[in-house]
Amino acid sequence: MKRKLSPSIGFILLLFLNTGVSGQSPPGKPKIVRCHSPEKEMLACWWKPGSDGGLLTSYTLLYSKEGEGQTYECPDYTSAGPSSCYFNKKHINSWTTYIITVKAINEMGSSISEPHYVEAASIGKPEKKKSNKVVMLNFISFSPGQPPGKPELIKCRSPEKETFSCWWKPVSDGGLPTNYTLFYNNEGEESFYECPDYTTAGPNSCYFDKKHTSLWTIYNITIKATNEMGSNISEPHYVDVTYIVQPNPPVNLSLALNKHTDGKLYLLMNWSSPPLADVRSGWLTLEYELRLKPEEGEEWETIFVGQRTKYKVFSLIPGEKYIAQVRCKSDHGEWSKWSSESYIHLPKEFRLKDMMVWVFVAVLSSVICLIMIWMMGLKGINMVACILPPVPGPKIKGLDAHLLEAGKNEELLSALGCQGFPPTSDCEDLLVEFLEIDDSEDQQLMPNHEKGHPNKNLKSGNKETDSDSGRGSCDSPSLLLEKCKESRIPPAEFQTPDFSETQVKAAGKSSQETQNRDPELKLPDFNSDGVKSSTWPGTQLASSQIPKGSYHNIVEVCKVAFSAMNVNVSAIRMGNEEKHPSKYSKNIETICEGEMTQRRKGESFHSKAKADQALQWLLPNEKSPFLSDKPMDYVEIHKVNQNGALAVLPKQKENSDKTEIYPIPGTTKEYAKVTRVVDNNVLVLMPESRVQGMPVFQEPPKESAQSLHQSQAEKNMSYCLTAPSEFRLQTGGLEYMDPNSFMCSFK
Amino acid sequence: MSTAGATLAGLLLVILLVSNMFLSKKGVTSSPICPNGSISCQVSLGDLFDRAVKLSHYIHSLSSEMFNEFDERYAQGRGFITKAINSCHTSSLTTPEDKEQAQQIHHEDLLNLVMGVLNSWNDPLLHLVSEVQTIKEAPDTILWKAVEIEEQNKRLLEGMEKIVGRLHPGGLGNELYSRWSGLPSLQLPDEDSRLFAFYNLLHCLRRDSHKIDNYLKLLKCRLIHDSNC
């Protein structure tokens, strides 16, 4: 070994020295750096020159086709730059391997590079399946950049089981344009074929038409990505067209509203199969699926239809807008995409039932309204008045026309500023007192304890209670009431109201001037018989109530009393200065006169009154026998006659005797209580707590039979009492007041 | 004695009647459309085809599911598919491979092919049922489906024979048949090979059942609905 080496080493050294000494040597071996195909039918090769041996070196590129002996020289040394050779398509044939060498020549010698093999790419379409080989052009690119990544097949689909397409995912191309090729191999065949159509199915796709599609065979598909720097092949993908069927969506989805036999609306949906699918021959069997939703709805309602191409939908909401879509699927394949949306707007239905409900509600509410209005009308509620209160008319303060009407003279007078103005026909109240008349001399008039009560009772019972005390006792409601209360008068005893009324009315007409009475005299119902009470004076006069028992017709009494009182009043008045032309007195006069005349006309009243016990006129020369029945009974002073006798009506508490004299309820009367008897002929009367006291008319009884008491003034009211001197009016808060005294006080 | 005999006879009669009633009601089945096979009463050809199509559809659904289950469970990453090329025993029967070919073939030939394929699968299905149980931890669904497919296949065969008898009473001529010889491979000791054998069998079953289904649907539309389904 050592021996053999030494001569070779020596030779090398010599050579080295030779070159080093001389500085000239044959050129070094050039080296082909790379061959690059900038475009499909062109080629360019570059070489790197070796050492030039210090001499001018020229380079020659020689190429030959594989299998051919002929060598050609590079046609173009300049287009591609220095140390390059440019081949155009004239010189490059596909399906050929070229052997390229570069020769470096100088004066000293030449050297040839290593041969470089270059395979030409296929430029045209491959031949039919039967071609044997596919020669690959493998351009090895040494340019800066990256070889492409590994491509990947995404999916392959057949829309109608006759053709299919495959799509792949483009890979990172390393900054260089990348070429993709698809190769497939049929089951049972050895050769690979290239994709027949890269364009029909879109970018990065391969479309296999009918000729290239076979069912029930497995396709082995690969994709190759190529760029200047290299290429990359995908994994093989095995595809059987049988199982990749996904049809296109159905078309012509039409929505129509129809009416069913029972009147219900339904939606008829019609569509047709996708155009490419051959359903008619049975090659492809499709099943359909629908979905519906209202426009604003969120969830779809999906309906599987089967192989039919029409469907009826019943459960829809009227007035809504619906969206519908349809899709289909091969019998063993995949579902298509949903078709485009179809819309339909359902009309609103006016169902008869809904209308009926509204009509019913409207009618009911109107009926209720009418009832309410009628009820209000019935009750006299004036809604208008409620809403728009009437403007109050002018009114004198304190003076109430109603009061006038009602005979509330006292209040009226008080409104006028008259205190204790003598009442008109109420003057009789002055005279009216409850006296208990006893036959025996020891009879004493008992005070009427209940004087206070009847008023109240009357008031409570009487609707049109006159609240003032200036009432004539003849029609004093309290009197009547009390009488009524104490004894129940059977209706049979009741004197015909009409009769008395007529009597009264006749007399009372004159009184109408001053006092407006309500022609309708309403008396409170003491008993169920409907006893009427009348207000004074008209009412008083018209009182149809006849106290039972020993009382005669109060009206009659009233009249008499009026007359009597009138006389007295006038007498008194004469003594006094008439300063107050009182209507009352006039009235009283007229009334009483009228009554008196009537009374004096005869006892016809009595007979007419049908009183079992005639009205006791305590005329001076008369006695009141009716009171003899009862001891300690109360008497009401009605009148004072001319002779100064008190006309007293006994008050009947319980009288079994049936009288038609009936107390007049409704007319309040104030009674003075007789407290004591003085001087054997003076009645001390204690009035009730009525403020407006009326002077108690006292009259010394001139008749011995009567025991009349005069009340002593106990309260602070003083009255001036003029002639006759027998009259002593003493009041002290008494209810009854002498008008004269009033008059006096006003002087 | 006579009364006792009478009562006994009566009792016996009652028993007879009751038993008759019970017996007659026992095996209640739907009354046959065609009692006693009378010629005048026949199921229509359309109904026969409907039933056949339903069966073929069902068989393919089962086969497809079975294959998918097996593939998921046993064949992942083993590259069985690469090897299962041209490995079906029925590939000797040249069947139309696209619509044009299928539409051009005569319905008799197509029927013949269908019958041939169905017959060729009788044997493999039997063995499949017996051998699939030997697979380690075979899921019940695969087992059940194998049994079901085998049973339905027989019924489909019967139905097809009826149809052929209706359409071609004289028979179809040469009967096609492919013999299956894959049994030993199902019994290989090597698990991997064995599994591949099953995979291959199931793969071929899926394909052939789809072929049959497709052909029958074609025939039905062509013969019954006059190519206007």
Boltz contact constraints between the chains, C-beta under 6 A:
constraints:
  - contact:
      token1: [A, 162]
      token2: [B, 99]
      max_distance: 6.0
  - contact:
      token1: [A, 187]
      token2: [B, 85]
      max_distance: 6.0
  - contact:
      token1: [A, 188]
      token2: [B, 86]
      max_distance: 6.0
  - contact:
      token1: [A, 214]
      token2: [B, 97]
      max_distance: 6.0
  - contact:
      token1: [A, 215]
      token2: [B, 97]
      max_distance: 6.0
  - contact:
      token1: [A, 215]
      token2: [B, 98]
      max_distance: 6.0
  - contact:
      token1: [A, 216]
      token2: [B, 207]
      max_distance: 6.0
  - contact:
      token1: [A, 238]
      token2: [B, 81]
      max_distance: 6.0
  - contact:
      token1: [A, 242]
      token2: [B, 210]
      max_distance: 6.0
  - contact:
      token1: [A, 279]
      token2: [B, 229]
      max_distance: 6.0
  - contact:
      token1: [A, 280]
      token2: [B, 228]
      max_distance: 6.0
  - contact:
      token1: [A, 280]
      token2: [B, 229]
      max_distance: 6.0
  - contact:
      token1: [A, 281]
      token2: [B, 221]
      max_distance: 6.0
  - contact:
      token1: [A, 281]
      token2: [B, 227]
      max_distance: 6.0
  - contact:
      token1: [A, 282]
      token2: [B, 217]
      max_distance: 6.0
  - contact:
      token1: [A, 282]
      token2: [B, 218]
      max_distance: 6.0
  - contact:
      token1: [A, 282]
      token2: [B, 221]
      max_distance: 6.0
  - contact:
      token1: [A, 282]
      token2: [B, 229]
      max_distance: 6.0
  - contact:
      token1: [A, 283]
      token2: [B, 99]
      max_distance: 6.0
  - contact:
      token1: [A, 285]
      token2: [B, 217]
      max_distance: 6.0
